[in-house]
C-alpha cells in the first residue's frame, strides 16, 4: 500500500481520512491563527488527521488589482 506521511499523519489508501485545508492566501496573522485553531478543533472532534496549508503569495488571481498576500502590500 502506498501512502504519504506528513508529520505523524498518514494519507492514502487504508488510512483514516485526513483534511488538508486552510485559506487560499494569508490575509493577516489573526485570521490565519483563528482558521488553523478552528479547523484543528473540528478535525480533532471528528477524529480526522489535519494538515494546515495556505499561501503566502497567491499570484494566480484573475484581476491584476486583486489582493495576493502580504508580499504585495
N, CA, C, O and CB atoms as a CASP TS submission, in Angstrom:
PFRMAT TS
TARGET T0000
AUTHOR 0000-0000-0000
METHOD Language model
MODEL 1
PARENT N/A
ATOM      1  N   UNK     1       0.830  -1.175   0.000  1.00  0.00           N
ATOM      2  CA  UNK     1       0.000   0.000   0.000  1.00  0.00           C
ATOM      3  C   UNK     1       0.884   1.252   0.000  1.00  0.00           C
ATOM      4  O   UNK     1       1.865   1.339   0.739  1.00  0.00           O
ATOM      5  CB  UNK     1      -0.949  -0.010   1.211  1.00  0.00           C
ATOM      6  N   UNK     2       0.520   2.200  -0.832  1.00  0.00           N
ATOM      7  CA  UNK     2       1.290   3.434  -0.906  1.00  0.00           C
ATOM      8  C   UNK     2       0.583   4.514  -0.088  1.00  0.00           C
ATOM      9  O   UNK     2      -0.645   4.594  -0.061  1.00  0.00           O
ATOM     10  CB  UNK     2       1.474   3.888  -2.384  1.00  0.00           C
ATOM     11  N   UNK     3       1.390   5.339   0.577  1.00  0.00           N
ATOM     12  CA  UNK     3       0.831   6.443   1.337  1.00  0.00           C
ATOM     13  C   UNK     3       1.872   7.545   1.469  1.00  0.00           C
ATOM     14  O   UNK     3       3.063   7.327   1.246  1.00  0.00           O
ATOM     15  CB  UNK     3       0.355   5.970   2.726  1.00  0.00           C
ATOM     16  N   UNK     4       1.404   8.722   1.833  1.00  0.00           N
ATOM     17  CA  UNK     4       2.290   9.833   2.152  1.00  0.00           C
ATOM     18  C   UNK     4       2.207  10.051   3.648  1.00  0.00           C
ATOM     19  O   UNK     4       1.164   9.810   4.256  1.00  0.00           O
ATOM     20  CB  UNK     4       1.909  11.135   1.358  1.00  0.00           C
ATOM     21  N   UNK     5       3.278  10.495   4.237  1.00  0.00           N
ATOM     22  CA  UNK     5       3.269  10.781   5.658  1.00  0.00           C
ATOM     23  C   UNK     5       3.677  12.234   5.863  1.00  0.00           C
ATOM     24  O   UNK     5       4.748  12.664   5.435  1.00  0.00           O
ATOM     25  CB  UNK     5       4.212   9.818   6.431  1.00  0.00           C
ATOM     26  N   UNK     6       2.803  12.974   6.524  1.00  0.00           N
ATOM     27  CA  UNK     6       3.053  14.378   6.841  1.00  0.00           C
ATOM     28  C   UNK     6       3.017  14.476   8.351  1.00  0.00           C
ATOM     29  O   UNK     6       1.976  14.255   8.970  1.00  0.00           O
ATOM     30  CB  UNK     6       1.998  15.349   6.162  1.00  0.00           C
ATOM     31  N   UNK     7       4.154  14.810   8.949  1.00  0.00           N
ATOM     32  CA  UNK     7       4.289  14.776  10.397  1.00  0.00           C
ATOM     33  C   UNK     7       3.960  13.360  10.838  1.00  0.00           C
ATOM     34  O   UNK     7       4.652  12.428  10.430  1.00  0.00           O
ATOM     35  CB  UNK     7       3.357  15.836  11.099  1.00  0.00           C
ATOM     36  N   UNK     8       2.949  13.162  11.641  1.00  0.00           N
ATOM     37  CA  UNK     8       2.593  11.803  12.066  1.00  0.00           C
ATOM     38  C   UNK     8       1.285  11.343  11.423  1.00  0.00           C
ATOM     39  O   UNK     8       0.668  10.384  11.886  1.00  0.00           O
ATOM     40  CB  UNK     8       2.474  11.737  13.597  1.00  0.00           C
ATOM     41  N   UNK     9       0.862  12.026  10.357  1.00  0.00           N
ATOM     42  CA  UNK     9      -0.404  11.703   9.694  1.00  0.00           C
ATOM     43  C   UNK     9      -0.111  10.965   8.393  1.00  0.00           C
ATOM     44  O   UNK     9       0.603  11.468   7.525  1.00  0.00           O
ATOM     45  CB  UNK     9      -1.240  12.991   9.420  1.00  0.00           C
ATOM     46  N   UNK    10      -0.665   9.779   8.274  1.00  0.00           N
ATOM     47  CA  UNK    10      -0.515   9.012   7.040  1.00  0.00           C
ATOM     48  C   UNK    10      -1.729   9.251   6.156  1.00  0.00           C
ATOM     49  O   UNK    10      -2.871   9.183   6.608  1.00  0.00           O
ATOM     50  CB  UNK    10      -0.341   7.497   7.339  1.00  0.00           C
ATOM     51  N   UNK    11      -1.459   9.532   4.892  1.00  0.00           N
ATOM     52  CA  UNK    11      -2.510   9.840   3.937  1.00  0.00           C
ATOM     53  C   UNK    11      -2.429   8.842   2.798  1.00  0.00           C
ATOM     54  O   UNK    11      -1.378   8.676   2.179  1.00  0.00           O
ATOM     55  CB  UNK    11      -2.391  11.297   3.415  1.00  0.00           C
ATOM     56  N   UNK    12      -3.539   8.181   2.525  1.00  0.00           N
ATOM     57  CA  UNK    12      -3.566   7.241   1.414  1.00  0.00           C
ATOM     58  C   UNK    12      -4.498   6.085   1.709  1.00  0.00           C
ATOM     59  O   UNK    12      -5.123   6.016   2.767  1.00  0.00           O
ATOM     60  CB  UNK    12      -2.168   6.724   1.116  1.00  0.00           C
ATOM     61  N   UNK    13      -4.575   5.187   0.757  1.00  0.00           N
ATOM     62  CA  UNK    13      -5.463   4.037   0.858  1.00  0.00           C
ATOM     63  C   UNK    13      -5.183   3.242   2.123  1.00  0.00           C
ATOM     64  O   UNK    13      -4.034   2.937   2.442  1.00  0.00           O
ATOM     65  CB  UNK    13      -5.318   3.142  -0.368  1.00  0.00           C
ATOM     66  N   UNK    14      -6.238   2.918   2.827  1.00  0.00           N
ATOM     67  CA  UNK    14      -6.105   2.119   4.036  1.00  0.00           C
ATOM     68  C   UNK    14      -5.864   2.927   5.295  1.00  0.00           C
ATOM     69  O   UNK    14      -5.745   2.358   6.380  1.00  0.00           O
ATOM     70  CB  UNK    14      -5.005   1.156   3.868  1.00  0.00           C
ATOM     71  N   UNK    15      -5.789   4.247   5.170  1.00  0.00           N
ATOM     72  CA  UNK    15      -5.569   5.112   6.326  1.00  0.00           C
ATOM     73  C   UNK    15      -6.787   6.000   6.532  1.00  0.00           C
ATOM     74  O   UNK    15      -7.517   6.282   5.581  1.00  0.00           O
ATOM     75  CB  UNK    15      -4.291   5.969   6.143  1.00  0.00           C
ATOM     76  N   UNK    16      -7.016   6.447   7.769  1.00  0.00           N
ATOM     77  CA  UNK    16      -8.179   7.290   8.034  1.00  0.00           C
ATOM     78  C   UNK    16      -8.136   8.577   7.211  1.00  0.00           C
ATOM     79  O   UNK    16      -7.073   9.049   6.809  1.00  0.00           O
ATOM     80  CB  UNK    16      -8.260   7.625   9.523  1.00  0.00           C
ATOM     81  N   UNK    17      -9.324   9.124   6.975  1.00  0.00           N
ATOM     82  CA  UNK    17      -9.448  10.371   6.239  1.00  0.00           C
ATOM     83  C   UNK    17      -8.670  11.482   6.939  1.00  0.00           C
ATOM     84  O   UNK    17      -8.702  11.598   8.165  1.00  0.00           O
ATOM     85  CB  UNK    17     -10.925  10.763   6.087  1.00  0.00           C
ATOM     86  N   UNK    18      -7.976  12.291   6.155  1.00  0.00           N
ATOM     87  CA  UNK    18      -7.266  13.459   6.679  1.00  0.00           C
ATOM     88  C   UNK    18      -7.682  14.669   5.849  1.00  0.00           C
ATOM     89  O   UNK    18      -7.880  14.570   4.638  1.00  0.00           O
ATOM     90  CB  UNK    18      -5.704  13.252   6.642  1.00  0.00           C
ATOM     91  N   UNK    19      -7.809  15.799   6.512  1.00  0.00           N
ATOM     92  CA  UNK    19      -8.189  17.037   5.849  1.00  0.00           C
ATOM     93  C   UNK    19      -6.948  17.896   5.661  1.00  0.00           C
ATOM     94  O   UNK    19      -6.213  18.151   6.614  1.00  0.00           O
ATOM     95  CB  UNK    19      -9.272  17.796   6.659  1.00  0.00           C
ATOM     96  N   UNK    20      -6.716  18.343   4.429  1.00  0.00           N
ATOM     97  CA  UNK    20      -5.656  19.300   4.125  1.00  0.00           C
ATOM     98  C   UNK    20      -6.378  20.576   3.731  1.00  0.00           C
ATOM     99  O   UNK    20      -6.986  20.636   2.663  1.00  0.00           O
ATOM    100  CB  UNK    20      -4.671  18.783   2.975  1.00  0.00           C
ATOM    101  N   UNK    21      -6.321  21.602   4.582  1.00  0.00           N
ATOM    102  CA  UNK    21      -7.148  22.782   4.349  1.00  0.00           C
ATOM    103  C   UNK    21      -6.537  24.028   4.979  1.00  0.00           C
ATOM    104  O   UNK    21      -5.674  23.960   5.854  1.00  0.00           O
ATOM    105  CB  UNK    21      -8.551  22.557   4.897  1.00  0.00           C
ATOM    106  N   UNK    22      -7.020  25.157   4.500  1.00  0.00           N
ATOM    107  CA  UNK    22      -6.626  26.453   5.021  1.00  0.00           C
ATOM    108  C   UNK    22      -7.029  27.515   4.020  1.00  0.00           C
ATOM    109  O   UNK    22      -7.503  27.193   2.931  1.00  0.00           O
ATOM    110  CB  UNK    22      -5.105  26.508   5.310  1.00  0.00           C
ATOM    111  N   UNK    23      -6.847  28.783   4.376  1.00  0.00           N
ATOM    112  CA  UNK    23      -7.234  29.854   3.461  1.00  0.00           C
ATOM    113  C   UNK    23      -6.349  29.862   2.214  1.00  0.00           C
ATOM    114  O   UNK    23      -5.198  29.428   2.252  1.00  0.00           O
ATOM    115  CB  UNK    23      -7.159  31.210   4.171  1.00  0.00           C
ATOM    116  N   UNK    24      -6.897  30.355   1.127  1.00  0.00           N
ATOM    117  CA  UNK    24      -6.137  30.409  -0.126  1.00  0.00           C
ATOM    118  C   UNK    24      -4.917  31.320   0.009  1.00  0.00           C
ATOM    119  O   UNK    24      -3.874  31.058  -0.590  1.00  0.00           O
ATOM    120  CB  UNK    24      -7.035  30.897  -1.275  1.00  0.00           C
ATOM    121  N   UNK    25      -5.048  32.378   0.788  1.00  0.00           N
ATOM    122  CA  UNK    25      -3.933  33.316   0.946  1.00  0.00           C
ATOM    123  C   UNK    25      -3.970  33.891   2.356  1.00  0.00           C
ATOM    124  O   UNK    25      -5.044  34.113   2.915  1.00  0.00           O
ATOM    125  CB  UNK    25      -3.998  34.457  -0.120  1.00  0.00           C
ATOM    126  N   UNK    26      -2.799  34.130   2.927  1.00  0.00           N
ATOM    127  CA  UNK    26      -2.702  34.759   4.242  1.00  0.00           C
ATOM    128  C   UNK    26      -3.139  36.211   4.115  1.00  0.00           C
ATOM    129  O   UNK    26      -2.546  36.978   3.358  1.00  0.00           O
ATOM    130  CB  UNK    26      -1.252  34.658   4.814  1.00  0.00           C
ATOM    131  N   UNK    27      -4.181  36.589   4.861  1.00  0.00           N
ATOM    132  CA  UNK    27      -4.598  37.989   4.863  1.00  0.00           C
ATOM    133  C   UNK    27      -3.997  38.728   6.047  1.00  0.00           C
ATOM    134  O   UNK    27      -3.560  39.871   5.917  1.00  0.00           O
ATOM    135  CB  UNK    27      -6.124  38.096   4.894  1.00  0.00           C
ATOM    136  N   UNK    28      -3.977  38.076   7.194  1.00  0.00           N
ATOM    137  CA  UNK    28      -3.318  38.638   8.372  1.00  0.00           C
ATOM    138  C   UNK    28      -3.090  37.517   9.377  1.00  0.00           C
ATOM    139  O   UNK    28      -3.690  36.448   9.273  1.00  0.00           O
ATOM    140  CB  UNK    28      -4.165  39.795   9.002  1.00  0.00           C
ATOM    141  N   UNK    29      -2.236  37.765  10.333  1.00  0.00           N
ATOM    142  CA  UNK    29      -1.855  36.732  11.301  1.00  0.00           C
ATOM    143  C   UNK    29      -3.052  36.228  12.106  1.00  0.00           C
ATOM    144  O   UNK    29      -3.192  35.025  12.328  1.00  0.00           O
ATOM    145  CB  UNK    29      -0.791  37.272  12.249  1.00  0.00           C
ATOM    146  N   UNK    30      -3.903  37.135  12.537  1.00  0.00           N
ATOM    147  CA  UNK    30      -5.065  36.750  13.338  1.00  0.00           C
ATOM    148  C   UNK    30      -5.962  35.784  12.580  1.00  0.00           C
ATOM    149  O   UNK    30      -6.375  34.761  13.125  1.00  0.00           O
ATOM    150  CB  UNK    30      -5.861  37.986  13.750  1.00  0.00           C
ATOM    151  N   UNK    31      -6.265  36.101  11.330  1.00  0.00           N
ATOM    152  CA  UNK    31      -7.144  35.250  10.518  1.00  0.00           C
ATOM    153  C   UNK    31      -6.529  33.861  10.335  1.00  0.00           C
ATOM    154  O   UNK    31      -7.231  32.853  10.425  1.00  0.00           O
ATOM    155  CB  UNK    31      -7.410  35.904   9.141  1.00  0.00           C
ATOM    156  N   UNK    32      -5.239  33.808  10.081  1.00  0.00           N
ATOM    157  CA  UNK    32      -4.581  32.511   9.864  1.00  0.00           C
ATOM    158  C   UNK    32      -4.615  31.671  11.137  1.00  0.00           C
ATOM    159  O   UNK    32      -4.936  30.483  11.090  1.00  0.00           O
ATOM    160  CB  UNK    32      -3.121  32.712   9.399  1.00  0.00           C
ATOM    161  N   UNK    33      -4.286  32.277  12.268  1.00  0.00           N
ATOM    162  CA  UNK    33      -4.277  31.522  13.526  1.00  0.00           C
ATOM    163  C   UNK    33      -5.673  31.066  13.918  1.00  0.00           C
ATOM    164  O   UNK    33      -5.844  29.935  14.373  1.00  0.00           O
ATOM    165  CB  UNK    33      -3.679  32.365  14.644  1.00  0.00           C
ATOM    166  N   UNK    34      -6.675  31.924  13.753  1.00  0.00           N
ATOM    167  CA  UNK    34      -8.045  31.542  14.070  1.00  0.00           C
ATOM    168  C   UNK    34      -8.525  30.410  13.160  1.00  0.00           C
ATOM    169  O   UNK    34      -9.173  29.470  13.621  1.00  0.00           O
ATOM    170  CB  UNK    34      -8.977  32.753  13.944  1.00  0.00           C
ATOM    171  N   UNK    35      -8.207  30.502  11.884  1.00  0.00           N
ATOM    172  CA  UNK    35      -8.594  29.447  10.938  1.00  0.00           C
ATOM    173  C   UNK    35      -7.956  28.114  11.321  1.00  0.00           C
ATOM    174  O   UNK    35      -8.626  27.082  11.358  1.00  0.00           O
ATOM    175  CB  UNK    35      -8.188  29.835   9.502  1.00  0.00           C
ATOM    176  N   UNK    36      -6.658  28.148  11.603  1.00  0.00           N
ATOM    177  CA  UNK    36      -5.942  26.917  11.958  1.00  0.00           C
ATOM    178  C   UNK    36      -6.502  26.300  13.232  1.00  0.00           C
ATOM    179  O   UNK    36      -6.703  25.087  13.299  1.00  0.00           O
ATOM    180  CB  UNK    36      -4.446  27.199  12.130  1.00  0.00           C
ATOM    181  N   UNK    37      -6.753  27.124  14.241  1.00  0.00           N
ATOM    182  CA  UNK    37      -7.279  26.614  15.510  1.00  0.00           C
ATOM    183  C   UNK    37      -8.669  26.001  15.335  1.00  0.00           C
ATOM    184  O   UNK    37      -8.942  24.928  15.872  1.00  0.00           O
ATOM    185  CB  UNK    37      -7.330  27.736  16.551  1.00  0.00           C
ATOM    186  N   UNK    38      -9.535  26.665  14.601  1.00  0.00           N
ATOM    187  CA  UNK    38     -10.896  26.160  14.390  1.00  0.00           C
ATOM    188  C   UNK    38     -10.876  24.840  13.610  1.00  0.00           C
ATOM    189  O   UNK    38     -11.539  23.875  13.992  1.00  0.00           O
ATOM    190  CB  UNK    38     -11.747  27.208  13.639  1.00  0.00           C
ATOM    191  N   UNK    39     -10.114  24.810  12.523  1.00  0.00           N
ATOM    192  CA  UNK    39     -10.025  23.589  11.723  1.00  0.00           C
ATOM    193  C   UNK    39      -9.433  22.437  12.541  1.00  0.00           C
ATOM    194  O   UNK    39      -9.900  21.302  12.441  1.00  0.00           O
ATOM    195  CB  UNK    39      -9.174  23.836  10.466  1.00  0.00           C
ATOM    196  N   UNK    40      -8.422  22.723  13.338  1.00  0.00           N
ATOM    197  CA  UNK    40      -7.797  21.683  14.160  1.00  0.00           C
ATOM    198  C   UNK    40      -8.797  21.126  15.171  1.00  0.00           C
ATOM    199  O   UNK    40      -8.847  19.914  15.383  1.00  0.00           O
ATOM    200  CB  UNK    40      -6.556  22.240  14.889  1.00  0.00           C
ATOM    201  N   UNK    41      -9.598  21.997  15.801  1.00  0.00           N
ATOM    202  CA  UNK    41     -10.610  21.544  16.772  1.00  0.00           C
ATOM    203  C   UNK    41     -11.659  20.660  16.109  1.00  0.00           C
ATOM    204  O   UNK    41     -12.017  19.606  16.636  1.00  0.00           O
ATOM    205  CB  UNK    41     -11.292  22.748  17.439  1.00  0.00           C
ATOM    206  N   UNK    42     -12.150  21.096  14.950  1.00  0.00           N
ATOM    207  CA  UNK    42     -13.177  20.313  14.238  1.00  0.00           C
ATOM    208  C   UNK    42     -12.621  18.941  13.873  1.00  0.00           C
ATOM    209  O   UNK    42     -13.284  17.924  14.080  1.00  0.00           O
ATOM    210  CB  UNK    42     -13.659  21.060  12.956  1.00  0.00           C
ATOM    211  N   UNK    43     -11.405  18.910  13.329  1.00  0.00           N
ATOM    212  CA  UNK    43     -10.806  17.631  12.931  1.00  0.00           C
ATOM    213  C   UNK    43     -10.561  16.736  14.142  1.00  0.00           C
ATOM    214  O   UNK    43     -10.773  15.525  14.075  1.00  0.00           O
ATOM    215  CB  UNK    43      -9.490  17.868  12.181  1.00  0.00           C
ATOM    216  N   UNK    44     -10.120  17.325  15.235  1.00  0.00           N
ATOM    217  CA  UNK    44      -9.905  16.529  16.444  1.00  0.00           C
ATOM    218  C   UNK    44     -11.222  15.935  16.932  1.00  0.00           C
ATOM    219  O   UNK    44     -11.277  14.758  17.288  1.00  0.00           O
ATOM    220  CB  UNK    44      -9.262  17.388  17.552  1.00  0.00           C
ATOM    221  N   UNK    45     -12.288  16.747  16.950  1.00  0.00           N
ATOM    222  CA  UNK    45     -13.606  16.268  17.383  1.00  0.00           C
ATOM    223  C   UNK    45     -14.107  15.130  16.494  1.00  0.00           C
ATOM    224  O   UNK    45     -14.783  14.217  16.969  1.00  0.00           O
ATOM    225  CB  UNK    45     -14.619  17.421  17.375  1.00  0.00           C
ATOM    226  N   UNK    46     -13.776  15.186  15.210  1.00  0.00           N
ATOM    227  CA  UNK    46     -14.240  14.167  14.261  1.00  0.00           C
ATOM    228  C   UNK    46     -13.272  12.992  14.105  1.00  0.00           C
ATOM    229  O   UNK    46     -13.565  12.028  13.398  1.00  0.00           O
ATOM    230  CB  UNK    46     -14.471  14.801  12.913  1.00  0.00           C
ATOM    231  N   UNK    47     -12.122  13.080  14.768  1.00  0.00           N
ATOM    232  CA  UNK    47     -11.137  12.009  14.674  1.00  0.00           C
ATOM    233  C   UNK    47     -10.408  11.968  13.342  1.00  0.00           C
ATOM    234  O   UNK    47      -9.968  10.908  12.897  1.00  0.00           O
ATOM    235  CB  UNK    47     -11.802  10.698  14.909  1.00  0.00           C
ATOM    236  N   UNK    48     -10.280  13.137  12.703  1.00  0.00           N
ATOM    237  CA  UNK    48      -9.604  13.226  11.406  1.00  0.00           C
ATOM    238  C   UNK    48      -8.180  13.755  11.575  1.00  0.00           C
ATOM    239  O   UNK    48      -7.905  14.560  12.464  1.00  0.00           O
ATOM    240  CB  UNK    48     -10.397  14.134  10.444  1.00  0.00           C
ATOM    241  N   UNK    49      -7.293  13.295  10.718  1.00  0.00           N
ATOM    242  CA  UNK    49      -5.982  13.913  10.639  1.00  0.00           C
ATOM    243  C   UNK    49      -6.130  15.295  10.015  1.00  0.00           C
ATOM    244  O   UNK    49      -7.069  15.527   9.253  1.00  0.00           O
ATOM    245  CB  UNK    49      -4.997  13.033   9.822  1.00  0.00           C
ATOM    246  N   UNK    50      -5.236  16.203  10.319  1.00  0.00           N
ATOM    247  CA  UNK    50      -5.365  17.565   9.803  1.00  0.00           C
ATOM    248  C   UNK    50      -3.998  18.133   9.449  1.00  0.00           C
ATOM    249  O   UNK    50      -3.061  18.088  10.247  1.00  0.00           O
ATOM    250  CB  UNK    50      -6.069  18.470  10.829  1.00  0.00           C
ATOM    251  N   UNK    51      -3.904  18.667   8.239  1.00  0.00           N
ATOM    252  CA  UNK    51      -2.709  19.380   7.783  1.00  0.00           C
ATOM    253  C   UNK    51      -3.172  20.769   7.371  1.00  0.00           C
ATOM    254  O   UNK    51      -4.012  20.906   6.482  1.00  0.00           O
ATOM    255  CB  UNK    51      -1.979  18.625   6.586  1.00  0.00           C
ATOM    256  N   UNK    52      -2.627  21.806   8.015  1.00  0.00           N
ATOM    257  CA  UNK    52      -2.985  23.183   7.687  1.00  0.00           C
ATOM    258  C   UNK    52      -2.084  23.668   6.571  1.00  0.00           C
ATOM    259  O   UNK    52      -0.867  23.492   6.623  1.00  0.00           O
ATOM    260  CB  UNK    52      -2.872  24.107   8.928  1.00  0.00           C
ATOM    261  N   UNK    53      -2.690  24.287   5.549  1.00  0.00           N
ATOM    262  CA  UNK    53      -1.919  24.841   4.440  1.00  0.00           C
ATOM    263  C   UNK    53      -2.575  26.129   3.959  1.00  0.00           C
ATOM    264  O   UNK    53      -3.799  26.258   3.956  1.00  0.00           O
ATOM    265  CB  UNK    53      -1.803  23.818   3.279  1.00  0.00           C
ATOM    266  N   UNK    54      -1.759  27.054   3.564  1.00  0.00           N
ATOM    267  CA  UNK    54      -2.249  28.283   2.940  1.00  0.00           C
ATOM    268  C   UNK    54      -1.087  28.894   2.156  1.00  0.00           C
ATOM    269  O   UNK    54       0.058  28.458   2.274  1.00  0.00           O
ATOM    270  CB  UNK    54      -2.816  29.298   4.016  1.00  0.00           C
ATOM    271  N   UNK    55      -1.398  29.885   1.374  1.00  0.00           N
ATOM    272  CA  UNK    55      -0.378  30.516   0.538  1.00  0.00           C
ATOM    273  C   UNK    55       0.014  31.875   1.094  1.00  0.00           C
ATOM    274  O   UNK    55      -0.834  32.639   1.554  1.00  0.00           O
ATOM    275  CB  UNK    55      -0.877  30.662  -0.901  1.00  0.00           C
ATOM    276  N   UNK    56       1.299  32.167   1.048  1.00  0.00           N
ATOM    277  CA  UNK    56       1.804  33.480   1.427  1.00  0.00           C
ATOM    278  C   UNK    56       1.650  34.450   0.261  1.00  0.00           C
ATOM    279  O   UNK    56       1.428  35.644   0.462  1.00  0.00           O
ATOM    280  CB  UNK    56       3.281  33.393   1.869  1.00  0.00           C
ATOM    281  N   UNK    57       1.768  33.937  -0.938  1.00  0.00           N
ATOM    282  CA  UNK    57       1.641  34.751  -2.150  1.00  0.00           C
ATOM    283  C   UNK    57       0.751  33.999  -3.134  1.00  0.00           C
ATOM    284  O   UNK    57       1.123  32.932  -3.622  1.00  0.00           O
ATOM    285  CB  UNK    57       3.048  35.065  -2.783  1.00  0.00           C
ATOM    286  N   UNK    58      -0.399  34.544  -3.418  1.00  0.00           N
ATOM    287  CA  UNK    58      -1.352  33.910  -4.333  1.00  0.00           C
ATOM    288  C   UNK    58      -1.334  34.718  -5.627  1.00  0.00           C
ATOM    289  O   UNK    58      -2.022  35.734  -5.736  1.00  0.00           O
ATOM    290  CB  UNK    58      -2.811  33.840  -3.711  1.00  0.00           C
ATOM    291  N   UNK    59      -0.566  34.280  -6.588  1.00  0.00           N
ATOM    292  CA  UNK    59      -0.350  35.087  -7.794  1.00  0.00           C
ATOM    293  C   UNK    59      -1.173  34.644  -9.001  1.00  0.00           C
ATOM    294  O   UNK    59      -0.885  35.047 -10.128  1.00  0.00           O
ATOM    295  CB  UNK    59       1.098  35.055  -8.159  1.00  0.00           C
ATOM    296  N   UNK    60      -2.187  33.825  -8.776  1.00  0.00           N
ATOM    297  CA  UNK    60      -2.998  33.400  -9.912  1.00  0.00           C
ATOM    298  C   UNK    60      -4.407  34.012  -9.854  1.00  0.00           C
ATOM    299  O   UNK    60      -5.390  33.348 -10.186  1.00  0.00           O
ATOM    300  CB  UNK    60      -3.088  31.868  -9.951  1.00  0.00           C
ATOM    301  N   UNK    61      -4.495  35.243  -9.443  1.00  0.00           N
ATOM    302  CA  UNK    61      -5.781  35.951  -9.406  1.00  0.00           C
ATOM    303  C   UNK    61      -6.170  36.379 -10.818  1.00  0.00           C
ATOM    304  O   UNK    61      -5.304  36.585 -11.668  1.00  0.00           O
ATOM    305  CB  UNK    61      -5.710  37.188  -8.460  1.00  0.00           C
ATOM    306  N   UNK    62      -7.464  36.510 -11.066  1.00  0.00           N
ATOM    307  CA  UNK    62      -7.912  36.883 -12.410  1.00  0.00           C
ATOM    308  C   UNK    62      -7.718  38.369 -12.702  1.00  0.00           C
ATOM    309  O   UNK    62      -7.534  38.751 -13.857  1.00  0.00           O
ATOM    310  CB  UNK    62      -9.371  36.520 -12.585  1.00  0.00           C
ATOM    311  N   UNK    63      -7.757  39.206 -11.672  1.00  0.00           N
ATOM    312  CA  UNK    63      -7.574  40.645 -11.873  1.00  0.00           C
ATOM    313  C   UNK    63      -6.222  41.069 -11.309  1.00  0.00           C
ATOM    314  O   UNK    63      -5.857  40.672 -10.203  1.00  0.00           O
ATOM    315  CB  UNK    63      -8.723  41.452 -11.204  1.00  0.00           C
ATOM    316  N   UNK    64      -5.496  41.857 -12.051  1.00  0.00           N
ATOM    317  CA  UNK    64      -4.173  42.313 -11.618  1.00  0.00           C
ATOM    318  C   UNK    64      -4.239  43.111 -10.325  1.00  0.00           C
ATOM    319  O   UNK    64      -3.253  43.168  -9.590  1.00  0.00           O
ATOM    320  CB  UNK    64      -3.527  43.153 -12.704  1.00  0.00           C
ATOM    321  N   UNK    65      -5.372  43.725 -10.035  1.00  0.00           N
ATOM    322  CA  UNK    65      -5.517  44.544  -8.837  1.00  0.00           C
ATOM    323  C   UNK    65      -5.911  43.729  -7.594  1.00  0.00           C
ATOM    324  O   UNK    65      -5.962  44.284  -6.497  1.00  0.00           O
ATOM    325  CB  UNK    65      -6.550  45.619  -9.085  1.00  0.00           C
ATOM    326  N   UNK    66      -6.182  42.461  -7.740  1.00  0.00           N
ATOM    327  CA  UNK    66      -6.622  41.627  -6.618  1.00  0.00           C
ATOM    328  C   UNK    66      -5.509  41.477  -5.586  1.00  0.00           C
ATOM    329  O   UNK    66      -4.323  41.471  -5.917  1.00  0.00           O
ATOM    330  CB  UNK    66      -7.070  40.242  -7.118  1.00  0.00           C
ATOM    331  N   UNK    67      -5.924  41.355  -4.330  1.00  0.00           N
ATOM    332  CA  UNK    67      -5.001  41.110  -3.224  1.00  0.00           C
ATOM    333  C   UNK    67      -4.338  39.745  -3.429  1.00  0.00           C
ATOM    334  O   UNK    67      -5.024  38.758  -3.694  1.00  0.00           O
ATOM    335  CB  UNK    67      -5.745  41.171  -1.846  1.00  0.00           C
ATOM    336  N   UNK    68      -3.041  39.687  -3.310  1.00  0.00           N
ATOM    337  CA  UNK    68      -2.333  38.409  -3.490  1.00  0.00           C
ATOM    338  C   UNK    68      -1.582  37.975  -2.244  1.00  0.00           C
ATOM    339  O   UNK    68      -0.931  36.930  -2.251  1.00  0.00           O
ATOM    340  CB  UNK    68      -1.363  38.511  -4.645  1.00  0.00           C
ATOM    341  N   UNK    69      -1.658  38.751  -1.183  1.00  0.00           N
ATOM    342  CA  UNK    69      -1.000  38.366   0.059  1.00  0.00           C
ATOM    343  C   UNK    69      -0.123  39.458   0.593  1.00  0.00           C
ATOM    344  O   UNK    69       0.044  40.496  -0.048  1.00  0.00           O
ATOM    345  CB  UNK    69      -0.190  37.127  -0.141  1.00  0.00           C
ATOM    346  N   UNK    70       0.450  39.238   1.781  1.00  0.00           N
ATOM    347  CA  UNK    70       1.268  40.256   2.437  1.00  0.00           C
ATOM    348  C   UNK    70       2.500  40.669   1.612  1.00  0.00           C
ATOM    349  O   UNK    70       3.020  41.772   1.775  1.00  0.00           O
ATOM    350  CB  UNK    70       1.713  39.748   3.792  1.00  0.00           C
ATOM    351  N   UNK    71       2.951  39.789   0.743  1.00  0.00           N
ATOM    352  CA  UNK    71       4.126  40.118  -0.080  1.00  0.00           C
ATOM    353  C   UNK    71       3.816  41.256  -1.056  1.00  0.00           C
ATOM    354  O   UNK    71       4.725  41.926  -1.546  1.00  0.00           O
ATOM    355  CB  UNK    71       4.604  38.873  -0.859  1.00  0.00           C
ATOM    356  N   UNK    72       2.517  41.471  -1.335  1.00  0.00           N
ATOM    357  CA  UNK    72       2.146  42.501  -2.312  1.00  0.00           C
ATOM    358  C   UNK    72       1.869  43.844  -1.637  1.00  0.00           C
ATOM    359  O   UNK    72       1.700  44.856  -2.317  1.00  0.00           O
ATOM    360  CB  UNK    72       0.915  42.056  -3.108  1.00  0.00           C
ATOM    361  N   UNK    73       1.822  43.858  -0.320  1.00  0.00           N
ATOM    362  CA  UNK    73       1.464  45.095   0.410  1.00  0.00           C
ATOM    363  C   UNK    73       2.605  46.094   0.403  1.00  0.00           C
ATOM    364  O   UNK    73       2.476  47.181   0.967  1.00  0.00           O
ATOM    365  CB  UNK    73       1.073  44.774   1.859  1.00  0.00           C
TER
END
